[in-house]
Amino acid sequence: MSQATRELLERALRLSPVERAELVAELVASLDGDEPEDLVESAWADEIERRVREMPAAGAALPSADDVFSRLRTHLAERRRAK
């Protein structure tokens, strides 16, 4: 981090929580504009098509929501124990 960035950070940290939140929102919004929107939409369309192709054929057995959430809870519990 450059000296100028450190100084800016120190000044920003002296702002009120509301002012800091507004500043963060503006900074994040400034990053969102780096890619043209049509490229983002195209990437999402490609991702949706890929996911649809990977879906099981009609009538194929899918796990129940209860099973999925149970496996997720188990996975999360194991990760917490590993930390």
Secondary structure, DSSP 4 states (H G I P E B T S, - for coil): --HHHHHHHHHHHTS-HHHHHHHHHHHHHHHHTTS-HHHHHHHHHHHHHHHHHHSPPTT-----HHHHHHHHHHHHHHHHHH-
